[in-house]
């Protein structure tokens, strides 16, 4: 409930940023400004994640690292959005709906069976996915799936309000430094 309250509050406070980002995406590549993608949520259920579109229309719907020459698809606006993690702001909608929380494992792509298999082995699939998590501040896109799940398991074992606050603070610092951001 507290996640939903703060997400709603942030959505209101950040609405001018939402409008500005949407405007720049529209100027560069038209509508739609949002991107939705099927992701794996709590207890291996599926939901559509909301993000600002950082790639050109008609980009294949796969993880960026699986694209051949992914740079050709990234919008100029998208580079900035990704560097500052602003493309994730619409995840607040997912929190308001109840599909995500602020801190938890990042939601896997619908076809990331290898990641989900590892998560199921350690019980991480029971957690609601988050905008940020312990794995994100410990390597983000630069660590292997096994390392990612190791951090997610550690989060599951240490989960507490204070640990969440620590992760949020470290996330803010990490975003400012653009740690672990690819493309």
Secondary structure, DSSP 4 states (H G I P E B T S, - for coil): -HHHHHHHHHHHHTHHHHHHHHHHHHHHH-S--EEEEEEE-GGG-EEEEEEE--B-TT--SS-GGGSTTGGGTB-HHHHHHHHTTGGGTTHHHHHHHTS-EEESPPPEETT-HHHHHHHHHHTGGGSPPEEE-HHHHTTGGGS-HHHHHHHHHHHHHH--HHHHHHHHHHHHHHHHHTTT---
